[in-house]
Amino acid sequence: MNKKSIIKRIWSVLLIFLLVFSLVNVSVVSDTQAASTSLSKHGRLSVKGADLVDKNGKKFQLRGISTHGINWDVGEPYVNKAAFKTLRDKWGVNAVRLAMYTEEYNGYCTGGDKAKLRALVDNGVKYAKELGMYAIIDWHVLKEGNPNAHLNEAKDFFTIMAKKHKNDKNVIYEICNEPNGGASWSDIKSYAKQVIKTIRNYDKKAVIIVGTPTWSQLGSDGTSNEVADGPITGFKNIMYTLHFYAGEWSHNEYLPKKVEYARKKKLPIMVTEFGLSPASGDGDISTGNADKWFKLLDKYNISYFCWSLSNKNESASLLAPSTSKKSGWKNSDLSAAGKYIKKEYVKRKKKAGI
Ligand code: IDC
């Protein structure tokens, strides 16, 4: 072998080495995406005026998906890392909501396996963190109406969670999904102040979201705005919940005006749950109304989480009832709602950059 061909050989070995090295590197990065996830770029979130902002104080919007109840057989299986990764990589999702019912279907306070449910929440937070996504821990008050019904259990639960997750920058606490029935804003406020204090004993910074009267509609009837008129004082990084279902006439009629009012009053709100269906979770979906809602939410950078990641046979479900896949869904595995949401989220991710 002459000198020239030895040099050639060395060069080709070097090139192969470089190629292999960069391929290995790319695959490592694409799994953890350490340099380019929402979490690595935006870090710890906080509340500035009416806005959710990132670590640099810039407005930031979460494009989220909510699980069905993690205590339900139609919710639990989707708390897995591959599912969240599919949502992140194929749907443009940057946050998940872990909905844990307090009462229905072996809820946390009605016979559910507490340790198992907490482990599911912890795992959900961990998967999200590893994937650079945000995660809401949702104390899913519904059937009981008044969150004070389980005040002590809520305090115990959030004490454990706040101790455990105080250094997890991706965690957001949602302390009462949807107060309803007779729960007034002053009942909810009294509950919220105690639970917020409990969380703040350990976690001084994470965003905490407070549910609002009448299934989180910011007031006790169609036109009342008790929350914007009398928010909780004395704490930082607090936001308030607004929920809507695009297939529900009254939600489309009354709630957009409440969003405008809340913005005028500088009330920080987050849509921790919305659906395309009527409020029952089933029936005709309305993508036309959802289009209008997205315009409004985007105008104010309001974060949103769609209900729900499930194949339960109801129209709010994002997966088709026929699919048993727990991740890696193709378009044919999605419901009509799922196809619409995926398309809209991907579009918005492209616009937002990440
Ligand atoms: C619904 C589920 C449904 C379940 C029911 C239990 O979709 O499968 O049987 O809860 O009560 C909400 C609630 C959310 C509801 C959802 C749709 O936060 O728990 O889920 N919804 O009804 N508020 C408005 C609508």
Boltz pocket constraint, residues with backbone or C-beta under 6 A from the ligand:
constraints:
  - pocket:
      binder: B
      contacts: [[A, 104], [A, 141], [A, 142], [A, 177], [A, 178], [A, 215], [A, 243], [A, 245], [A, 273], [A, 278], [A, 279], [A, 280], [A, 281], [A, 282], [A, 307], [A, 308], [A, 312], [A, 314], [A, 316]]
      max_distance: 6.0
